[in-house]
Amino acid sequence: HRANSKAVVSTQSTGHQEELKYVPLFGVYWHQHGLIFVKKGQNDIERIRKQLQDKKKNNIPMLMVLFPEGTRFNPENTKAIEKSQAYARSMGYPELTKVLTPRVTGTNLFIEELGDHLEKIFDLTIAYESVDGKMVRPDTIEFLDSVKTVHIQCTQREVTKVGEEKGWLYDSFLDKEKALVEFEKTLQLSEPPPPSHIYSWSAFSETLIPVLYTSLLCSPLVFSSRARKLWLQTFLVIPVLQLLAKPFWK
């Protein structure tokens, strides 16, 4: 739950912040499942490109999930909204008020490297209805406490056609803007055309070994309070170690 709208590139991998790979036990699990760890900034592009090329070279099936905004839309975070609108102006796009302006570099990189390895893009717009019948933009706690209904709109796009359409990503978010403006009034998202094909998840046999391995690693956390305490201490120490080691990173 990072954003109220997202673009999903279909065909078992997701992009996550670099720091998550250091989370004890779960970092190993995420790495096993092919997550791509990214840092913010242009200097990480070549490393991401290499990870994508490796997956394509090994013909690894993927459900690639992208968040083009980079963070969730928070009406109270005026700094992020102003920065998003300034970026829109610099690109010659109208300013958005219900979503953040998508950053095209990362999305274009994924499509450029994986275009002929993917088939469809499932473009999701998500809206949240509160228990008192209003549109809300909840954080995690608010989501658990005050959200009554989650509304999801899914639009299917052809990867080959997207590659030929300059500005398609911004147009997608312009559609999201219009849909969320209407949702705020009616609490309804319009229904797009149904998908032409429903894709199955990875075969059970492909994920059984990683699931069993990770379950075995995590079992002490379930049965031992001492193990949970040790895990939490390790988790809290990692950011400090990262900070100390940062001057030595290239």
C-alpha positions in Angstrom: 0.0 0.0 0.0 2.3 2.8 -1.2 0.1 4.6 -3.6 -3.5 5.3 -4.6 -2.6 4.4 -8.2 0.0 2.2 -9.8 1.0 0.7 -13.1 1.6 -3.0 -13.2 3.7 -4.6 -15.9 2.6 -8.1 -16.4 4.3 -11.3 -16.8 7.1 -12.6 -10.7 9.2 -9.7 -9.8 8.9 -6.3 -8.2 11.1 -3.3 -7.5 11.8 -2.5 -3.9 14.0 0.0 -2.0 17.6 -1.2 -1.6 17.4 -1.1 2.2 14.8 -3.9 2.3 17.3 -6.6 1.3 19.0 -6.2 4.7 15.8 -7.1 6.7 16.7 -10.3 8.5 15.3 -13.5 6.9 12.8 -11.7 4.8 15.5 -10.0 2.7 16.7 -13.5 1.8 13.2 -14.5 0.9 12.6 -11.5 -1.3 16.0 -12.1 -3.0 15.0 -15.7 -3.8 11.8 -14.5 -5.4 13.7 -12.2 -7.8 12.9 -8.8 -6.3 14.8 -6.0 -7.9 16.3 -3.7 -5.3 16.7 -0.1 -6.3 18.1 3.1 -5.0 16.7 6.5 -5.7 18.7 8.5 -8.3 20.0 8.2 -11.8 23.2 6.4 -10.7 21.3 3.2 -10.2 20.0 2.8 -13.7 22.8 0.7 -15.1 22.6 -1.7 -12.1 18.8 -2.1 -12.7 19.4 -2.6 -16.4 21.8 -5.5 -15.7 19.3 -7.1 -13.3 16.6 -6.9 -15.9 18.8 -8.2 -18.6 19.8 -11.2 -16.4 16.1 -12.1 -15.9 15.4 -11.8 -19.6 18.5 -13.8 -20.6 17.4 -16.6 -18.2 13.8 -16.4 -19.5 12.5 -15.9 -16.0 8.7 -15.4 -15.9 7.6 -12.2 -14.1 4.8 -10.2 -12.8 6.6 -6.9 -12.6 5.0 -4.3 -10.3 5.9 -0.7 -10.7 5.0 2.5 -8.8 5.8 5.3 -11.3 5.0 8.0 -8.7 7.8 6.8 -6.4 5.7 7.3 -3.2 2.0 7.4 -2.3 -0.2 10.5 -2.7 -0.7 12.2 0.7 -2.8 15.4 0.7 -0.9 16.6 3.8 2.5 16.2 2.1 2.4 19.5 0.3 6.1 19.4 -0.4 5.8 16.2 -2.4 2.7 17.6 -4.3 4.5 20.8 -5.2 7.6 18.9 -6.3 5.3 16.7 -8.5 3.6 19.6 -10.0 6.9 21.4 -10.7 8.0 18.3 -12.5 4.8 18.3 -14.6 5.4 21.9 -15.6 9.0 21.1 -16.6 7.7 18.3 -18.9 5.0 20.5 -20.3 2.2 18.5 -18.7 -0.9 19.9 -16.9 -0.6 19.7 -13.1 -2.4 16.9 -11.3 -4.1 17.2 -7.9 -5.3 13.7 -7.1 -2.2 11.7 -8.1 1.5 12.5 -8.3 3.1 13.0 -11.7 4.6 9.7 -12.8 8.4 9.6 -13.4 8.9 8.2 -16.9 12.6 7.2 -16.7 12.2 4.0 -14.6 9.1 2.8 -16.3 10.6 3.4 -19.8 13.7 1.5 -18.7 11.7 -1.6 -17.6 9.7 -1.6 -20.9 12.8 -1.0 -23.0 14.7 -3.9 -21.5 11.7 -6.3 -21.1 9.4 -5.2 -23.9 9.6 -8.4 -25.9 9.6 -10.5 -22.7 6.3 -9.1 -21.5 2.8 -9.3 -23.0 0.4 -7.0 -21.2 0.3 -4.0 -18.8 -2.5 -4.0 -16.2 -2.9 -0.4 -15.2 -4.5 -0.2 -11.7 -6.3 2.8 -10.1 -7.2 2.2 -6.5 -9.6 4.4 -4.4 -10.6 4.0 -0.8 -14.0 4.6 0.7 -14.3 5.3 4.4 -16.9 4.0 6.8 -18.6 7.4 6.8 -18.9 7.4 3.0 -16.1 9.6 1.9 -13.0 9.2 -0.3 -9.9 8.9 1.9 -6.1 8.6 1.3 -5.2 6.4 4.3 -1.9 5.4 5.8 -1.6 1.9 7.1 -3.2 2.5 10.4 -6.1 4.5 8.9 -6.6 1.8 6.3 -7.1 -0.8 9.1 -9.3 1.5 11.1 -11.5 3.6 8.8 -11.6 2.1 5.3 -14.9 0.4 4.4 -14.4 -0.5 0.7 -11.4 -0.6 -1.6 -12.3 0.2 -5.2 -10.0 -1.0 -8.0 -10.1 -0.1 -11.7 -8.0 -2.2 -14.1 -7.2 -1.1 -17.6 -5.3 -3.5 -19.9 -2.7 -2.3 -22.4 -0.6 -3.9 -25.0 3.1 -3.6 -24.3 3.9 -3.3 -28.1 1.4 -0.4 -28.5 2.7 1.3 -25.3 6.2 1.4 -26.7 5.0 3.3 -29.7 3.0 5.9 -27.8 5.1 8.8 -26.4 3.5 10.2 -23.2 1.3 7.2 -22.6 2.3 7.0 -19.0 1.3 10.6 -18.2 -2.0 10.1 -20.2 -2.6 7.1 -18.0 -2.3 9.2 -14.8 -4.4 11.9 -16.4 -7.1 9.3 -16.7 -6.6 8.4 -13.0 -6.9 12.0 -12.1 -10.3 12.2 -13.8 -11.4 8.9 -12.4 -10.6 10.0 -8.8 -12.2 13.4 -9.2 -15.4 11.6 -10.2 -15.0 9.0 -7.5 -14.8 11.8 -4.9 -18.3 12.8 -6.0 -19.9 9.4 -6.6 -17.8 6.8 -4.8 -17.7 4.8 -8.0 -15.0 4.0 -10.5 -16.0 3.5 -14.1 -15.7 0.0 -15.5 -13.0 -0.4 -18.2 -13.4 -3.1 -20.9 -12.8 -6.6 -19.5 -9.3 -8.2 -20.0 -9.0 -10.3 -23.2 -7.0 -12.9 -21.3 -6.5 -13.9 -17.7 -3.0 -14.8 -16.7 -2.3 -17.5 -14.1 0.2 -17.2 -11.3 3.5 -19.2 -11.3 3.1 -23.0 -11.0 2.9 -24.2 -7.4 6.0 -26.4 -8.0 8.1 -23.3 -8.9 7.5 -21.6 -5.5 7.2 -24.6 -3.2 11.0 -24.9 -2.3 11.4 -21.1 -1.6 8.3 -21.2 0.6 9.4 -24.2 2.5 12.9 -22.8 3.0 11.6 -19.4 4.2 9.0 -21.1 6.5 11.8 -23.1 8.1 13.9 -20.0 8.6 10.9 -18.1 10.1 9.6 -20.9 12.3 11.7 -19.8 15.4 9.9 -16.4 15.3 6.6 -18.2 15.7 7.6 -20.5 18.5 10.2 -18.6 20.5 9.9 -15.1 22.1 13.7 -15.1 22.4 14.0 -15.5 18.7 11.6 -12.7 18.0 13.5 -10.4 20.3 16.8 -11.3 18.6 15.2 -10.6 15.2 13.9 -7.2 16.3 17.3 -6.3 17.7 19.0 -7.3 14.5 16.4 -5.3 12.5 17.1 -2.2 14.6 20.8 -2.5 14.3 21.0 -2.8 10.5 20.2 0.9 9.7 23.1 1.9 12.1 25.5 -0.5 10.4 24.4 0.9 7.0 25.0 4.4 8.1 28.5 3.5 9.4 29.3 1.6 6.2 28.0 4.2 3.8 31.3 6.2 3.4 32.9 3.0 2.1 30.3 2.2 -0.5 31.0 3.0 -4.1 
